[in-house]
Amino acid sequence: MLRADVATPALFLDIDALDRNISAMAKHATTLGVDLRPHAKAHKCVQIAHRLAAVGAIGVSCATMEEAEAMAGGGLRGILITSPLAARWQFERLRRLLLRGADVSTVVDSAAQLAGLAEVAASSGRQLGVIVEIDVGVGRTGCVDVSDIVAIAAEAKANLMLRYRGIQAYWGNLQQIMPHTERARLAGIQIDRLGGIIAKLSDAGLAPEIVTGAGTGTFSIDAASGLFTEMQPGSFLFMDSCYGSIDLGIEAGFETSLFVGATVVSSTRPGRVIVNAGLKAFATDSGLPVASRGAPAGATYRYMGDEHGAVDFEGEASALGSMIEFVTSHCDPTVNLYPAFHVVRGSEIIDKWPVVARYGSVN
Amino acid sequence: MLRADVATPALFLDIDALDRNISAMAKHATTLGVDLRPHAKAHKCVQIAHRLAAVGAIGVSCATMEEAEAMAGGGLRGILITSPLAARWQFERLRRLLLRGADVSTVVDSAAQLAGLAEVAASSGRQLGVIVEIDVGVGRTGCVDVSDIVAIAAEAKANLMLRYRGIQAYWGNLQQIMPHTERARLAGIQIDRLGGIIAKLSDAGLAPEIVTGAGTGTFSIDAASGLFTEMQPGSFLFMDSCYGSIDLGIEAGFETSLFVGATVVSSTRPGRVIVNAGLKAFATDSGLPVASRGAPAGATYRYMGDEHGAVDFEGEASALGSMIEFVTSHCDPTVNLYPAFHVVRGSEIIDKWPVVARYGSVN
């Protein structure tokens, strides 16, 4: 099947660009001396997780219980749930995952949740790995006080059904700070604090075997700190227009591999065509899609309601019924909008990979 | 099953509030003397379309080929595709819909597309209803020049395989203009122009049998003009926080029926809890979700990345693992994020209705 003949809106993944991004990140990890546990919240795709495992990734980071289930079901190992769990249904499903023999660990940021996890482990008869999450200035999840971190780690270590593995420290709020020097300065403040926390844990006999974190925007800074044992980047796989426009501080070698294809469905004014991709076809939180393959010269996109976008341009219009592709401004929530990647090489569709664990998919 | 036990994020639909909204709109249509062809782009749900048909809706407006297929497959009649079609795959699938005996019409805004539709009708051996779309100041789809409107209508009428039904005029850009008097003034400008176009068509022997358009924000203005034979509203079913906050110019009697349920997964700072619903769980184009059922007093929500939101409040925190529900700021693209509505009455789940024709669902 040809790329131009796919029903739209559709999600295209350039497999060669993807593989070059994967190779580049594997090489960075080796050079920096850290492990890779790339984040499934970006790709939600078993096939991509296996491609990462093939270049040495030690596991898969997962944001949700559904992602962990899908990755375990797809045969992936080294699963780490990076968001704290709290609801009964989350604990019950974690228990079922353990009973199925999944290799899964999870983060925790409160004693109450640790007690819940201990019960899950006990009732499944399987030891559960836990990682204490630290709030490193984001104000989101994670323990705030060092005394809490040490207490939860100690409690985890003391429980025979739990296996204390270490800590998670992820500064999501710093990933796209510009310029890079300012990003490095702000990360440096957290790195100093993190070093102090690791020292305190070590003093208490709780030295972390794993220190996990790092995203596409700060991985080189974080790894260079010497504190992290592994990294959880995800966006490097796709390189949306936001990540594509920032300085990563090194010759990262990442390129855009993800595109949304849309069809020109109307052309009744000079200098403008209308495509069938609007607010439902893109994540809209981080700016506008960028016109790419098939777009007229000088094309810019803007939203025109739920179902449409306007492409304004100078010069000759794209033909009615033809396809225009767009680079999304935010890859993770855009991927979540589609049931599958159409895997492309040049103008050909060579495969179709399901997007798994979309929101609300298990209930 | 209890509402509080559903895995989150989840989409809740209060069936009694929904039915009250449906009854209210049916009554408005009767009072105003116009037909109802409510828009499936809002609900994407066969069960809701049947509830609307039960109170007298003459059909279903659809934004995409997938919606038309899903509604036809669900036994709905009077389907009108309200966006112009242009791609080969769209024409081919329209042909298959006709061959299956679907009662479907479509809009058109160019002679080239009309030729494509005529071929579809001829090759299926079934007459196809067409409606000429007029650009009424939106700058999106629709014919701009009156001469084009008349020419396309004439060509449609002259083709035995097509059935010229009338015109579509929808001012989507005016639906939420405030105050209501300004909305009415701006709609009035388009109503005057529309009256002129209808007169020109009538003079040419092309008087429209159908004049379709109108949304939740302008239906009372549009219907009062006497030009419209039918209305296509959708958001009145759910009443998101944007529609809920504007003056509709009449005692509309609509109330919020749609909620997103999320779980409190972390609570490590005073005055703040973290829920597992962020940029992937809500449409983000029209402002922030509004905390509702289960929220602490004075709660406000803000996005904290793809997977989380922060709920800041005064007073006592919601318990870890408990549910907080939110009113979405934009219903249509939020519905598109979920595979199903959990239909609720009070604290009970009484049914589950699939959300059909989500983006990228047919390929």
Interface residues (C-beta under 8 A of the other chain):
Chain A: D5 V6 A7 T8 P9 A10 L11 K41 A63 T64 M65 S83 P84 L85 A86 A87 R88 W89 Q90 R93 D109 S110 A112 Q113 D135 V138 G139 R140 T141 G142 C143 V144 D148 G172 T263 V264 V265 S266 S267 T268 R269 R272 I274 N276 L279 K280 A281 A283 T284 D285 Y303 M304 G305 D306 E307 H308 A310 L320 G321 M323 H330 D332 P333 N336 L337 Y338 P339 A340 H342 K352 R358 Y359 G360 S361 V362 N363
Chain B: D5 V6 A7 T8 P9 A10 L11 K41 A63 T64 M65 S83 P84 L85 A86 A87 R88 W89 Q90 R93 D109 S110 A112 Q113 D135 V138 G139 R140 T141 G142 C143 V144 D148 G172 T263 V264 V265 S266 S267 T268 R269 R272 I274 N276 L279 K280 A281 A283 T284 D285 Y303 M304 G305 D306 E307 H308 A310 L320 G321 M323 H330 D332 P333 N336 L337 Y338 P339 A340 H342 K352 R358 Y359 G360 S361 V362 N363
